[in-house]
Each structure stands twice: as structure tokens, then as C-alpha cells.
Amino acid sequence: MDKIKWGIIGTGRIARAFVTALAAVPDAELYAVGSRNAEKATDFAQEYGFKHSYGSYDALLSDNNIDIVYIATPMASHYDNCISALNSGRNVFCEKSVTLNAVQLRDILALADKKKLFFCEAMWMKCRPTHLKMKEWLGSGKIGDIRYIKADFSNFVPYNSEDRLFRADCGGGALLDVTVYPLTLIHDLLGKPDEIQSAANLSGGVDVSDSLILRYKDGVFASIESGFEIGLRNNAVISGTEGSIVFDDCFFCTDTISLYDKERRLVEQYNAPARVNGYEYEIEEVHRCLSSGLTDSSLIPHQGTLEVMEIMDFLRSKWGLKFPQE
């Protein structure tokens, strides 16, 4: 395959971060950008060097030169955007959380399978060197058997009724925006829990803070604190029978992890500064899959994304939260 031609749907903050990395990946071509506002699409294309801009998503999806579409719209729009892209014959890389619920995700995965197209959630954390090194350490028995995982993701965000984070109609709330990260980390290592205890602070039809305890067989458990009401260090600790792995603050994008023995003595430290801003690693994983004819990433597999979504569905059912689209 020659350079992989990317089409971008959405021109917000996350799209800008992603495209900054995309421009630095040698086999990526910044081909086209689409927005519901033609002027925004044109400005974005000129700023980042895209060859084409489109004033609607449908117009972008009708361009048969596009190899893959990156979707960076609000979460409530992901389902429709993904279905439209797949029906147009486009491979899809969609920002997290990939859908509002598991029903939507199953529809998307079934369509991608029918069309034999690549589909993946843009969970950049799982492609970063620190995450891969952590799994390498675990695989070689560096900390023995996992007994406990703690992972937090809570930032203070001033309430704004117009902000998508606080709007149920946009798929807002802490669960889909930030809790998904520690939940994905824990699921990646332990799978689906046998029991979940949880509490959430609710406001305006969304969750603004979450507290979770996930229990597994043989007494293994994990805990999560997340939300928009307070600022935490947002680090993560994986504790085992022979030691522990500690992620620096902002575990989902940190450059540094440390390995300790069971006496809490530092054994090894791993540091891998991002070449650009960290999004380059997930882009390279997408390119690997496309170049190899794969429709599912081994780093961000469909089944893992679906199981995390099922857990989040369960939590919302316990909290009595439904999105207007459901």
C-alpha cells in the first residue's frame, strides 16, 4: 500500500491533536477533512495541509480515494458517523468512547464484519510504549500474580451547561469521557469482573463523579475514582505477589513507569518520551493493520472494546442514567 489517505470527520480539539501526530507519520497522507461547516473545514484543511475539504460528512465519505476515516465528533454522533462511513466503504477509526452503549457497538461491529472493513476505537493509551512495556513486565512475571489495581482519572472541570461533558444529549458524563480509561486498563489485564460495587454523583442527567470497586475471583480487586469535581494525580498502580508497577501521573499518557519489588525497592524504570504527542502510536497501529489486511487490531480488539462498553452499560443501569437517544 502506498501512503494511507486519511479523511477526518470533526475539527475540534481532539482532531487537532490527532492530526498534529498524523502529519509526522511518514506513510500517512493528510487527504481530506469534513465538517458540517464548510468554512471550518476549509480553515482546518489550510492550517494542517489537507488536500481537500468538504462542507458535509456525506460529501467527504463519497470521496472514494479515502482509505480510512478518523471520527472525532461528540460521542452522541459516533454511531451515525460510523454507520455512514462503513456503508460508504470506508475503514473507520473512531474516538472513545466509541458509542453510547453496547447495542450501538454491536451494530457497528456487525456492519464492519459484513463489509470486511477495519474498525477500531481510538484508545491511544493501549498503543503507547509505557502500556506495552507494562504488559511485557507482567508477561515475564516481574510482579508475580496481580492482586490489586488502582487507577484514577479525575480533573476539576467548572460546570458549564453548554459544555458537551455536562450534556446528556451529547453523550456527556464522566463515565464515557474519563472513567473509560481506568476501566479499559483494568479490563485489559483482568477481563470482566465478577462483581462491581459503584457510586456516582449525578447532575443534570449525567454522572459527574464515579467511584468503582471491581471484584474478581480469588480475592483480586481493582478500584477507580474518576470525574469532573476534583483533581487527582491520575496515576495507576498494579500490585502483585512479587512487586508492583507504578505509572506516573496521567497514567493513560505518561512517558514513565517504574517497577518495584515486594519490599518497595525500585528495580527498573522505563521512560519513553513521545516523538510527537503520543497519538502517533495508535496511528502506526492502524497502518500496521491496514497494510496487513487486518480488520481488528490486536492492541485494541473489538471484543475488549465491547466488554468495556457492556460494563459501562451495567453501571449506568445501576445509576438510573439513560441518554436521550436510548
C-alpha positions as CSV (number, residue, x, y, z in Angstrom):
1,M,0.0,0.0,0.0
2,D,1.2,3.5,-0.8
3,K,0.6,6.3,1.6
4,I,-2.6,5.8,3.5
5,K,-5.1,8.6,2.8
6,W,-6.9,9.8,5.9
7,G,-10.2,11.6,6.0
8,I,-11.1,13.5,9.2
9,I,-14.6,14.0,10.4
10,G,-14.8,16.7,13.0
11,T,-12.5,19.7,13.6
12,G,-12.4,20.1,17.4
13,R,-9.6,19.9,19.9
14,I,-9.1,16.2,19.8
15,A,-9.0,16.2,16.0
16,R,-6.3,18.8,16.1
17,A,-4.1,16.8,18.5
18,F,-4.6,13.7,16.3
19,V,-3.8,15.5,13.1
20,T,-0.6,17.0,14.6
21,A,0.7,13.5,15.1
22,L,-0.7,12.3,11.8
23,A,1.3,14.9,9.9
24,A,4.5,13.4,11.4
25,V,3.8,9.8,10.4
26,P,5.7,9.2,7.1
27,D,3.2,6.8,5.4
28,A,0.2,9.0,6.3
29,E,-1.4,11.4,3.8
30,L,-3.5,14.2,5.1
31,Y,-6.0,13.8,2.3
32,A,-9.4,15.3,3.3
33,V,-11.3,16.9,6.2
34,G,-15.1,17.2,6.6
35,S,-17.2,19.4,8.8
36,R,-20.9,20.4,8.9
37,N,-19.5,24.0,8.4
38,A,-17.7,24.4,5.1
39,E,-15.7,27.4,6.3
40,K,-14.4,25.4,9.3
41,A,-13.4,22.5,7.0
42,T,-11.6,24.9,4.7
43,D,-9.7,26.6,7.5
44,F,-8.7,23.3,9.1
45,A,-7.5,21.9,5.8
46,Q,-5.4,25.0,5.1
47,E,-4.0,25.1,8.6
48,Y,-2.8,21.4,8.6
49,G,-2.2,20.9,4.9
50,F,-5.0,18.7,3.8
51,K,-5.6,18.4,0.0
52,H,-9.4,18.6,0.2
53,S,-12.1,20.0,2.4
54,Y,-15.8,19.2,2.5
55,G,-18.7,21.1,3.9
56,S,-20.6,17.9,5.0
57,Y,-19.7,14.5,6.3
58,D,-21.6,12.8,3.4
59,A,-19.5,14.7,0.9
60,L,-16.3,13.5,2.5
61,L,-17.5,9.9,2.6
62,S,-18.3,10.0,-1.1
63,D,-14.7,10.5,-1.9
64,N,-13.5,7.0,-2.9
65,N,-9.8,7.9,-2.6
66,I,-10.0,7.9,1.2
67,D,-8.6,4.8,2.8
68,I,-9.7,5.4,6.4
69,V,-11.8,7.9,8.3
70,Y,-11.0,9.2,11.7
71,I,-14.1,10.3,13.6
72,A,-13.7,13.0,16.2
73,T,-17.2,14.2,16.7
74,P,-19.1,14.3,20.1
75,M,-19.9,10.8,21.4
76,A,-23.6,11.0,20.7
77,S,-22.7,11.4,17.0
78,H,-20.3,8.4,16.8
79,Y,-22.9,5.8,16.0
80,D,-24.4,7.6,13.0
81,N,-21.0,8.7,11.7
82,C,-19.5,5.2,12.0
83,I,-22.5,3.5,10.3
84,S,-22.4,6.1,7.4
85,A,-18.7,5.6,7.0
86,L,-18.9,1.8,6.9
87,N,-21.8,1.9,4.5
88,S,-19.7,4.2,2.3
89,G,-17.0,1.5,2.2
90,R,-14.6,3.3,4.5
91,N,-12.4,1.8,7.1
92,V,-13.1,3.6,10.5
93,F,-11.0,4.7,13.4
94,C,-13.4,6.3,16.0
95,E,-12.6,8.3,19.1
96,K,-13.5,6.8,22.5
97,S,-15.9,6.2,23.9
98,V,-16.8,4.7,20.6
99,T,-20.6,4.6,21.1
100,L,-23.2,5.4,23.8
101,N,-23.9,1.8,24.5
102,A,-23.2,-1.8,23.6
103,V,-26.2,-2.2,21.3
104,Q,-24.8,0.5,19.1
105,L,-21.4,-1.0,19.1
106,R,-22.7,-4.5,18.2
107,D,-24.5,-2.9,15.2
108,I,-21.2,-1.3,14.1
109,L,-19.1,-4.4,14.5
110,A,-21.7,-6.5,12.6
111,L,-21.6,-4.0,9.7
112,A,-17.8,-3.8,9.7
113,D,-17.7,-7.6,9.6
114,K,-20.3,-7.7,6.8
115,K,-18.4,-5.1,4.8
116,K,-15.0,-6.7,5.6
117,L,-13.7,-3.3,6.8
118,F,-11.3,-2.3,9.5
119,F,-12.9,-0.8,12.6
120,C,-11.3,0.3,15.8
121,E,-11.8,2.5,18.8
122,A,-9.1,5.2,19.1
123,M,-7.9,4.2,22.6
124,W,-4.4,5.7,22.3
125,M,-3.4,4.5,25.8
126,K,-3.2,0.9,24.7
127,C,-0.7,1.6,21.9
128,R,1.7,3.7,23.9
129,P,5.1,2.3,24.8
130,T,4.6,2.5,28.5
131,H,1.4,0.4,28.3
132,L,3.2,-2.2,26.1
133,K,6.2,-2.3,28.5
134,M,3.8,-2.8,31.4
135,K,2.3,-5.8,29.7
136,E,5.8,-7.1,28.9
137,W,6.8,-6.9,32.6
138,L,3.6,-8.6,33.6
139,G,4.0,-11.3,31.0
140,S,7.5,-12.1,32.2
141,G,6.3,-12.4,35.8
142,K,8.1,-9.3,37.1
143,I,5.4,-8.7,39.8
144,G,4.0,-12.2,40.1
145,D,0.2,-12.6,40.1
146,I,-1.8,-9.4,40.1
147,R,-3.7,-8.8,43.3
148,Y,-4.9,-5.2,43.1
149,I,-5.1,-2.4,40.6
150,K,-5.8,1.3,41.4
151,A,-6.3,3.7,38.6
152,D,-7.8,7.2,38.8
153,F,-8.8,9.9,36.3
154,S,-10.4,13.0,37.8
155,N,-9.9,16.6,36.7
156,F,-11.8,19.6,38.0
157,V,-13.9,21.0,35.3
158,P,-16.1,24.0,36.1
159,Y,-19.7,23.3,35.3
160,N,-21.0,24.7,32.1
161,S,-24.4,23.6,30.9
162,E,-23.3,24.2,27.2
163,D,-20.2,22.0,27.6
164,R,-20.6,18.6,26.0
165,L,-19.2,17.0,29.1
166,F,-22.3,18.0,31.1
167,R,-24.9,17.4,28.3
168,A,-26.7,14.1,28.2
169,D,-27.7,14.7,24.6
170,C,-24.0,14.8,23.7
171,G,-23.2,11.6,25.5
172,G,-21.8,13.6,28.4
173,G,-20.7,12.5,31.8
174,A,-17.6,11.2,33.5
175,L,-18.2,7.5,32.6
176,L,-17.8,7.7,28.8
177,D,-15.2,10.5,28.9
178,V,-12.7,9.7,31.6
179,T,-13.8,6.6,33.6
180,V,-13.4,4.6,30.4
181,Y,-9.6,4.9,30.6
182,P,-9.0,3.3,34.0
183,L,-11.8,0.8,33.2
184,T,-10.0,-0.1,30.0
185,L,-6.7,-0.5,31.7
186,I,-8.2,-2.9,34.3
187,H,-10.2,-4.8,31.8
188,D,-7.1,-5.2,29.6
189,L,-5.3,-7.0,32.5
190,L,-8.1,-8.7,34.4
191,G,-11.1,-9.0,32.0
192,K,-14.7,-8.6,33.0
193,P,-15.2,-8.5,36.8
194,D,-17.4,-11.0,38.8
195,E,-18.9,-8.2,40.8
196,I,-19.0,-4.4,40.7
197,Q,-19.8,-2.0,43.5
198,S,-20.2,1.6,42.5
199,A,-21.5,5.0,43.4
200,A,-21.9,8.1,41.2
201,N,-22.7,11.8,41.8
202,L,-25.4,12.8,39.3
203,S,-26.2,16.2,38.0
204,G,-28.2,17.4,35.0
205,G,-28.8,13.9,33.7
206,V,-25.1,12.8,33.7
207,D,-22.6,11.4,36.2
208,V,-20.0,14.0,37.3
209,S,-18.0,11.7,39.7
210,D,-17.7,7.9,39.8
211,S,-16.3,5.5,42.4
212,L,-15.9,1.9,41.5
213,I,-14.7,-1.3,43.0
214,L,-14.3,-4.3,40.7
215,R,-14.0,-7.8,42.3
216,Y,-12.6,-10.9,40.6
217,K,-12.1,-14.5,41.6
218,D,-9.5,-15.4,44.3
219,G,-9.9,-12.0,46.0
220,V,-8.4,-9.9,43.3
221,F,-9.9,-6.5,43.0
222,A,-9.5,-3.0,41.5
223,S,-10.6,0.5,42.3
224,I,-11.3,3.6,40.3
225,E,-12.0,7.2,41.3
226,S,-12.9,9.5,38.4
227,G,-14.9,12.5,37.4
228,F,-15.0,16.3,36.9
229,E,-15.5,17.5,40.5
230,I,-12.0,17.2,42.0
231,G,-8.4,17.0,40.7
232,L,-6.4,13.8,41.4
233,R,-2.9,12.7,40.5
234,N,-4.5,10.3,37.9
235,N,-1.8,7.7,38.4
236,A,-2.1,3.9,38.4
237,V,-0.6,1.2,40.5
238,I,-0.6,-2.5,39.6
239,S,0.2,-4.6,42.7
240,G,1.2,-8.3,42.6
241,T,2.5,-11.0,44.8
242,E,6.2,-10.2,43.9
243,G,6.1,-6.4,43.4
244,S,4.3,-3.6,41.7
245,I,4.2,-1.4,38.6
246,V,3.6,2.3,39.1
247,F,2.6,4.7,36.4
248,D,3.5,8.4,36.7
249,D,0.7,11.0,36.9
250,C,-1.8,10.8,34.0
251,F,-1.2,7.1,33.6
252,F,-3.1,7.0,30.3
253,C,-0.4,9.2,28.6
254,T,2.6,9.1,30.8
255,D,6.1,8.6,29.5
256,T,7.3,6.8,32.6
257,I,6.6,3.7,34.6
258,S,8.5,2.1,37.5
259,L,8.9,-1.5,38.6
260,Y,9.3,-2.2,42.3
261,D,9.9,-5.4,44.2
262,K,7.7,-6.6,47.1
263,E,9.9,-4.7,49.5
264,R,9.0,-1.5,47.6
265,R,12.6,-1.1,46.2
266,L,13.0,0.3,42.8
267,V,14.1,-2.4,40.3
268,E,13.7,-0.7,37.0
269,Q,12.3,2.4,35.4
270,Y,11.2,2.8,31.8
271,N,10.9,6.1,30.1
272,A,9.7,6.6,26.5
273,P,9.1,10.3,25.6
274,A,6.6,10.7,22.8
275,R,8.1,11.5,19.4
276,V,5.2,13.9,18.7
277,N,2.3,14.0,21.2
278,G,1.6,10.3,21.8
279,Y,-1.1,9.9,19.1
280,E,1.5,8.6,16.6
281,Y,1.5,5.2,18.2
282,E,-2.2,4.5,17.6
283,I,-1.8,5.8,14.0
284,E,1.1,3.4,13.4
285,E,-1.1,0.5,14.8
286,V,-3.9,1.4,12.3
287,H,-1.4,1.5,9.5
288,R,0.0,-1.9,10.5
289,C,-3.5,-3.4,10.4
290,L,-4.4,-1.8,7.1
291,S,-1.1,-2.8,5.5
292,S,-1.6,-6.4,6.7
293,G,-5.3,-6.6,5.6
294,L,-6.5,-6.9,9.2
295,T,-10.0,-5.7,10.2
296,D,-9.4,-5.9,14.0
297,S,-6.4,-4.6,16.0
298,S,-4.7,-7.0,18.4
299,L,-3.8,-4.0,20.7
300,I,-7.4,-2.6,20.7
301,P,-9.5,-5.7,19.8
302,H,-13.2,-5.5,19.2
303,Q,-14.1,-7.8,22.0
304,G,-12.3,-5.8,24.6
305,T,-14.0,-2.6,23.5
306,L,-17.4,-4.3,23.6
307,E,-16.8,-5.8,27.0
308,V,-15.8,-2.4,28.5
309,M,-19.0,-0.9,26.9
310,E,-21.1,-3.6,28.5
311,I,-19.6,-2.8,31.9
312,M,-20.4,0.9,31.4
313,D,-24.0,0.0,30.3
314,F,-24.3,-2.0,33.6
315,L,-23.1,0.9,35.6
316,R,-25.5,3.4,34.0
317,S,-28.4,1.0,34.6
318,K,-27.5,0.8,38.3
319,W,-27.3,4.7,38.4
320,G,-30.6,5.1,36.5
321,L,-28.9,7.1,33.7
322,K,-30.1,7.0,30.1
323,F,-29.2,9.1,27.2
324,P,-32.0,10.8,25.2
325,Q,-31.1,8.6,22.2
326,E,-31.7,5.4,24.0
